Amino acid sequence: MSISLLFKIAAVGILVSVLGQVLKHAGREEQAFLTSLAGLLLVLFWIVPYISDLFQTIKDLFML
């Protein structure tokens, strides 16, 4: 896993939190929730291949 992925995740987290606060103060709680959900899904799509590789490595390590 590269360090750039960690910076991308941090940037998405900061952006989502700022947008969420702005939308909540504007009275648009539903859109703030959808923004948070979109940020979570984006990060999950980036991380899922690494989690899959981790489980494959553990499987190969213990030869299951």
N, C-alpha and C positions, 0 to 999 in steps of 0.2 A: 504494500500500500504506500502510495507516495504522499509526501507532505502537502502537495497541492490539493489533494482530496480533503485533507483536514481544514485547509484554508477555505475551500469552497463551502464546506459544511458550516464553518464559523460565519462566513459571509451570509449564507442563507439564513442562519439563525438570527443574526443581527437584523437583517432586512425584514424578516417575518415579524420579529418582535416590535420593530419600529412601526411597520405598517399596521400591525394589530392594535397597538396603542392609539395610533392616529384614527383608525376606523372606529374603535370603541368610544373615543371621545367625541367622534362625529355622530354617534348614535347608530352606527351600522354594525351591530354585534354579529349578525349573520355573516356578513362579508369578512369580518375579522376572523371568525371561525373557519370559513372556507380558505382564507389565506393561510392560516396555520396548518390546516389539513393539506393544502397543496405543497407547502414547504416540507412537511413530514413525508409526503409521498415522494417528492423529488429526492430527498436524502435517502429514503429507503431504496429507491431505484439505483442509486449510486452504490449503496452498501451491500445489497443482496448478492452480487457476484463474489464479493470477498467473504461473506459468510458461507456461501456454498463451497468455496475453495477451502475454508477452514474445516468444514465438516468432512470434505473429501480427504484432507490431509490427516485428520484424526482417524478416519476409517482406514486409510492406508497404514497408519502407524500401528493400529491395533489389529489389523488384518481381519476386519469383521466382514 
